[in-house]
Structures are given as C-alpha cells and as structure tokens.
Amino acid sequence: MTIPFNKPHLGGKELWNIAQAHAKGQMAGDGSFTKQCQVWLEQRTGCRKALLTHSCTAALEMAAILADIQPGDEVIMPSYTFVSTANAFVLRGAVPVFVDIRPDTLNLDERLIEAAITPRTRAIVPVHYGGVGCDMEAILAIAERHGLLVIEDAAQAVMATHDGRPLGAIGHLGTLSFHETKNIISGEGGALLINDLALAERAEIIRDKGTNRSQFFRGQVDKYTWVDIGSSYLPGEIIAAFLWAQMEEADAITARRLALWERYHAAFEPLERAGRLRRPVIPEGCGHNAHLYYLLLRDLYDRTAFIQAMKAEGIHCVFHYVPLHSAPAGQRVGRAVNGLPVTTDLADRLVRLPLWLGLEEEQDRVIETALRTLEVEPVNAR
Ligand SMILES: *Cc1c(COP(=O)(O)O)cnc(C)c1O
C-alpha cells in the first residue's frame, strides 16, 4: 500500500456543520460560522481583528492593498517561499526584493535585511517556514527604524508562537492558510490578522468588493455603497462551517502532529550525528506547530536518489521550493540581493517526509525505509 505525502484530516463534525450552515439559510459569507472562526482567531492569537478569506493568497493581496503599495515600491521577502508571498505585491506593481535565508531555520535572515533597504522599500514580509518563527524582535526593530510595515506570511504557522506570542499577530498584519496541505484546513481558506487597528475598517471594505456593507449591517451607516477599491475575498459559510470543526479540534491536531514530528526527529538523530544529513533546527523561544518535517541531504543527487528509492517502496516524499528569484517570473519582476547562496544551496537538498493525522500506524514504515535508503551510499554519487 502506498503512503501518500498528505491526507486531509477530517475530525468528524465538519459535514454536520456544513448541513447546519445550509439549515440556517445562509450559504454566502459572513454568517455565524465565519464569525465564530474569527472570534476564535482573535482569542487564540490576540490579534485586534481577524477576517476569514478564501485563501492565504487572498489575505496577502488584501495586505498589499492595505499597505498602500504603489508601482515601483520594494518589498523585502525570502526567495525560499511559496509564489503567493511575492505575487500579492507584484499585482500592485511592487518589486519583490529577495533576501537570503538563515541556514538553521530557513527563515529570512534578519542580519541581511538592513542592507537591502532602499528609499523605495515599504514593507518586510517574513515567512515562518514550517511554523518556526522568524526573529520577530529583530525584524520589528529594523522596521521601526526605517518606517516599514511588517506583514507576516504565517500561512504555515497557525498555533505556533515566538517568545510566547502567536505568529501572525506580531507584525502589523499577518496571514494564515487553511489550504488542505496545512495543519487546520477547509480545502481552500485563509485569514487576515490585523494588529494595527487603524487598518481594520479599510480591511473589511476591501474584502467586501470595496463596499461598506459591514458598517451598514452594524447600523453605522444608513446606506450600503461603493467606497474604495476591493474584491471578493470572503469565503462562503460552507467553508467556515468546515473550518470551525477543525478549530474546535486545533489543540488535539497540533499535539498529534507534534508527536509525529518528534518521532521523526528522534529517528534521524543518529544519521545527523554521523554527518549523513541535517535535521530541522528549532531555536529557543520558538513554539512550532509541526507543520512539516524535512531532511537536508548532501546534494541534489542524493535527494533525487532518495525520493526515487522511497517512491519505489510506495512512499511519497516531495521537495520545494524552486527559489522565486530563479523562477521565470521572479527573474522578470524581482531583485535578488547578493546571489542568495544559502537559498540556492538548501533548495536543492531539502526533502519533506509525509506528515498527516493517521500516519501514526504507518510512520514506522516511513522511518525504516528512509533509514535503509540513507544508510546506503548512493552509487555513482559524483
Ligand atoms: C500555503 C502557503 C501560501 C498560500 O496559501 P493559500 O491558502 O493556498 O493561498 C502562502 N505562503 C506560504 C508560505 C504558504 O506555505
């Protein structure tokens, strides 16, 4: 039997909640499930306001509008990330300025940010890779010195913390993803976390087609009309109903993922000591959420051989990302600072192992197969 790389978790109450959403007579967005999810996010993260969106990509696009990004503005971000981190700002005409990552966490290297700032820089977008927090204290201090906004791409970081503070609720704005590959899911889904209350009113308007409909429903204005640019960024109630079931289970989901993560981590320790690979590094102060488990192998050849050998045993492992600065669109619209040697090197060597709820029964097979594969030196290595 093959072991897939990911399997979307179903807790049990999701489909019942969806039936309830229909029974309540509201399938469009901003119904009672959406409100419950938003209150949960506000309470769990401490952000001033949370708005559900239909994806993290949508939340990032909203953040770029709220940041008032103008054509030619520059936004500092890692190259080692998903395309949406950059696309959201490129859609406003911005130039993504790619800065290298730290070799330990694979997060934006805070020591390299200041040298990348120019008079056109408007924002810094740290990505919390694998739910492991960036050095937010250092990044916020740089942003403050230079008058920049901090927009956390916390797509992978729901339920994760840095120095005890929930990720996504530390910068001015934060974005979460509930895509089926993330920890807490609704198929497609996301949220914008707003920590700077001055941005909250406009965020509601942008999310609702540029109208003041939310204010109208609260009785704050006497007619509902077009007041700003905007789009349709809110999810329907069916999505929120599914998501609410997952949020109610979020602590249990995170605990089970952490247990799977720890089992991998213990299993590969001897090979790390033997210099055969490198395991993830979790710096002090990072309460991670076990979003993913990766291994750093010796080189591209090793990784390709590993993925092939695992596949032959019916175990699906994957790699990511093609660094954005080296991708065709990234080369056209972006700027890479100093060649990004760490990004270029690690992107070739990283492999992700299956990590999903229910893997518990089959994780031993993944580990045994991986250890067997890695103990053999690849033939014709170099
Ligand atoms: C998954 C992911 C996104 C996109 O999330 P969607 O909800 O699929 O739009 C953005 N950034 C990062 C770092 C991600 O991992």
PDBQT file of the ligand as one rigid body, heavy atoms in Angstrom, charges set to zero:
ROOT
HETATM    1  C1  LIG A 401       0.439  27.687   1.542  1.00  0.00    +0.000 C 
HETATM    2  C2  LIG A 401       1.168  28.977   1.508  1.00  0.00    +0.000 A 
HETATM    3  C3  LIG A 401       0.635  30.142   0.930  1.00  0.00    +0.000 A 
HETATM    4  C4  LIG A 401      -0.644  30.139   0.159  1.00  0.00    +0.000 C 
HETATM    5  O1  LIG A 401      -1.744  29.730   0.894  1.00  0.00    +0.000 OA
HETATM    6  P1  LIG A 401      -3.155  29.524   0.129  1.00  0.00    +0.000 P 
HETATM    7  O2  LIG A 401      -4.122  29.457   1.272  1.00  0.00    +0.000 OA
HETATM    8  O3  LIG A 401      -3.050  28.259  -0.636  1.00  0.00    +0.000 OA
HETATM    9  O4  LIG A 401      -3.380  30.711  -0.728  1.00  0.00    +0.000 OA
HETATM   10  C5  LIG A 401       1.353  31.312   1.022  1.00  0.00    +0.000 A 
HETATM   11  N1  LIG A 401       2.547  31.372   1.621  1.00  0.00    +0.000 NA
HETATM   12  C6  LIG A 401       3.109  30.275   2.174  1.00  0.00    +0.000 A 
HETATM   13  C7  LIG A 401       4.439  30.391   2.841  1.00  0.00    +0.000 C 
HETATM   14  C8  LIG A 401       2.448  29.042   2.116  1.00  0.00    +0.000 A 
HETATM   15  O5  LIG A 401       3.023  27.958   2.643  1.00  0.00    +0.000 OA
ENDROOT
TORSDOF 0
